[in-house]
Amino acid sequence: RGFFSALGTKWNFLNFHPGLVGGHCIGVDPYYLTYKAEQLGYHSQIILSGRRINDDMGKYVVENLIKNLIKADVPVKDAKVAILGFTFKENCPDTRNTRVIDIVNELKEYGINPMIADPEADAQEAKHEYGIDFDSVEGIKEMDAIIIAVGHDQFLKFTREDFDKMFKDGSNESKVLLDIKGILDRKEYEVAGYKYWRL
C-alpha cells in the first residue's frame, strides 16, 4: 500500500493493482490487437504473455488457497469456502467475462463447492451465464476459508470482527483469508494469526 500511495502523488499516475482482469473490453481486446498484429507480421509476445498470466490466475489463486488450508490443518476436500464478489470489477453489477468463475471452477476440481456472495452483481445474469446462485453475505458462516475476489465498497467496511463471524469457531491459525485485491491491512490479520494471502 505504501508503494502505491507514494506513486499516487504523481499527477499522471493511474492506480492499477494486481487482480483478476475480466470484463468485456480489457479481457478481450488484447486478442483483437494480437490477431491484427500477426496479420501484419508482428508477434506480440508481451501482450500474449500478459494474457497467459491472467488466464491462469484462477488456478494460481486456488493453489495458494490449498497451500494455506494445508498449513491450517484443514482437510481440502469439502472444505467450506466462501467467495466475496463475482463481478468483473468493483461496485458494478456486470458479470460478463468475470475471471472469478475460473476460481469457482478450480475449486470444484478439488471437491470444494464454494458459497458465493455478491450484493452488487446482477443475479439473473450470473444465473443465466454461469449457472451461479448467490448466497447472502449474512449467510456466510462456519467457513474454513474466505476469498475476497472483488473489492466492493461494502467489503471495504468489514472489520476483523465481521470476518471472525464468518469463520468456524476456533483459533485464528485455522482461518484462511485470501485477499486478491489487497483491500485489507495485511499486518492486522497476520498479527491476529490468520493464514492471510494476497496477490
C-alpha positions in Angstrom: 0.0 0.0 0.0 2.8 2.4 0.8 4.3 1.9 -2.7 1.0 2.7 -4.4 0.4 5.7 -2.0 3.8 7.1 -3.0 3.1 6.6 -6.7 -0.3 8.3 -6.2 1.5 11.6 -5.6 2.3 11.8 -9.3 -0.2 13.8 -11.3 -0.3 11.2 -14.1 -0.4 8.0 -12.0 -3.1 5.5 -12.8 -3.9 3.5 -9.7 -3.9 -0.1 -11.0 -3.4 -3.0 -8.6 -2.9 -6.8 -9.1 -6.1 -8.7 -9.5 -8.3 -10.6 -11.9 -8.7 -8.9 -15.3 -12.1 -9.6 -16.9 -14.9 -7.7 -18.4 -16.0 -7.1 -22.0 -13.1 -4.9 -23.0 -9.7 -5.3 -21.3 -10.1 -9.1 -21.1 -10.9 -9.5 -24.8 -9.3 -6.6 -26.7 -5.7 -7.8 -26.4 -6.7 -10.8 -28.6 -8.0 -8.5 -31.3 -4.8 -6.5 -31.1 -2.5 -9.6 -31.4 -4.7 -11.0 -34.2 -4.2 -7.9 -36.3 -0.5 -7.6 -35.3 0.0 -11.2 -36.6 -1.8 -10.4 -39.8 0.8 -7.6 -40.3 3.7 -10.0 -39.5 4.4 -9.0 -35.8 4.2 -11.5 -33.0 3.5 -9.6 -29.8 4.9 -11.8 -27.0 4.4 -9.2 -24.3 0.6 -8.9 -24.8 0.2 -12.7 -25.2 2.3 -13.3 -22.0 0.1 -11.0 -20.1 -3.0 -12.8 -21.3 -1.5 -16.2 -20.4 -0.7 -15.0 -16.9 -4.2 -13.6 -16.4 -5.8 -16.7 -17.9 -4.0 -18.9 -15.3 -4.7 -16.5 -12.4 -7.7 -18.6 -11.1 -5.5 -21.7 -10.9 -2.8 -19.7 -9.1 -5.2 -18.3 -6.5 -6.7 -21.7 -5.8 -3.2 -23.3 -5.5 -2.4 -20.7 -2.8 -5.7 -21.4 -1.1 -5.0 -25.1 -1.0 -1.5 -24.5 0.4 -2.9 -22.3 3.2 -5.7 -24.8 4.0 -3.0 -27.5 4.4 -0.9 -25.1 6.7 -4.1 -24.6 8.7 -4.7 -28.4 9.0 -8.0 -28.1 7.2 -8.9 -31.0 5.0 -9.1 -29.8 1.4 -12.0 -31.9 0.1 -15.3 -30.5 1.1 -13.6 -27.5 2.9 -16.1 -24.7 3.4 -15.1 -21.8 1.3 -16.8 -18.5 0.6 -16.1 -16.1 -2.3 -17.0 -12.5 -1.7 -17.6 -10.8 -5.1 -18.3 -12.2 -8.5 -18.4 -9.2 -10.8 -15.6 -8.4 -13.2 -14.8 -5.2 -11.3 -15.7 -3.3 -8.1 -19.1 -1.7 -7.5 -20.8 -2.6 -10.7 -23.4 -5.3 -11.5 -21.6 -6.6 -14.7 -20.5 -10.3 -14.6 -19.6 -10.5 -18.3 -16.2 -12.3 -18.7 -15.6 -12.3 -14.9 -12.5 -14.2 -14.0 -13.9 -15.2 -10.6 -15.6 -18.1 -12.5 -12.1 -19.5 -13.0 -11.7 -19.6 -9.2 -15.1 -21.3 -8.8 -14.2 -23.9 -11.4 -10.8 -24.6 -10.0 -12.2 -25.1 -6.5 -14.7 -27.7 -7.9 -11.7 -29.6 -9.2 -10.6 -30.1 -5.6 -14.1 -31.1 -4.4 -14.9 -27.7 -3.0 -18.3 -26.1 -3.8 -17.9 -22.5 -2.7 -20.6 -20.2 -1.4 -20.6 -17.0 -3.5 -21.9 -13.7 -2.2 -22.1 -10.5 -4.3 -24.6 -7.9 -3.3 -23.6 -5.8 -6.3 -23.9 -8.4 -9.1 -26.8 -8.9 -11.4 -28.0 -12.3 -10.0 -30.1 -13.1 -13.1 -27.2 -12.5 -15.4 -24.9 -14.7 -13.2 -27.5 -17.5 -13.2 -28.1 -17.3 -16.9 -24.4 -17.1 -18.0 -22.7 -19.3 -15.4 -25.4 -21.2 -13.5 -24.4 -19.5 -10.3 -26.9 -18.8 -7.4 -25.6 -16.2 -5.0 -25.8 -16.6 -1.2 -26.3 -13.6 1.1 -23.3 -12.1 2.9 -25.2 -12.7 6.1 -25.5 -16.4 5.3 -21.7 -16.9 5.2 -21.0 -18.7 8.5 -18.8 -21.6 9.7 -16.3 -21.1 6.8 -12.8 -22.6 6.7 -11.7 -20.1 4.1 -12.8 -16.8 2.6 -11.7 -15.4 -0.7 -12.2 -11.7 -1.2 -12.3 -11.7 -5.0 -13.7 -8.2 -5.7 -13.1 -5.1 -3.6 -16.7 -3.8 -3.4 -17.1 -0.8 -1.1 -19.3 -2.9 1.1 -16.5 -5.3 1.7 -14.1 -2.5 2.5 -16.2 -1.7 5.5 -15.8 -5.2 7.0 -13.8 -5.3 10.2 -11.8 -8.3 11.5 -14.7 -9.0 13.9 -17.0 -9.2 10.9 -14.8 -11.8 9.3 -14.5 -13.7 12.6 -18.2 -14.2 12.5 -17.9 -15.8 9.0 -15.4 -18.4 10.1 -15.8 -21.5 12.2 -15.1 -21.1 15.8 -11.6 -21.9 16.7 -8.1 -20.3 16.7 -7.3 -17.7 14.1 -4.5 -20.0 12.9 -7.1 -22.2 11.2 -8.7 -19.2 9.4 -7.6 -18.9 5.8 -8.3 -15.5 4.2 -7.3 -14.7 0.6 -7.5 -11.0 -0.2 -6.9 -10.9 -4.0 -7.0 -7.2 -4.4 -5.2 -6.4 -1.1 -8.1 -4.3 0.4 -7.3 -5.3 4.0 -4.5 -4.4 6.3 -2.2 -7.4 5.9 -0.4 -6.7 9.2 -3.6 -6.7 11.2 -4.6 -10.1 10.0 -1.2 -11.7 10.2 -0.6 -10.4 13.7 -4.0 -11.9 14.7 -2.8 -15.3 13.4 -4.8 -15.6 10.2 -3.4 -17.5 7.3 -3.6 -14.4 5.1 -2.5 -14.3 1.4 -2.9 -11.7 -1.3 -1.5 -11.1 -4.8 
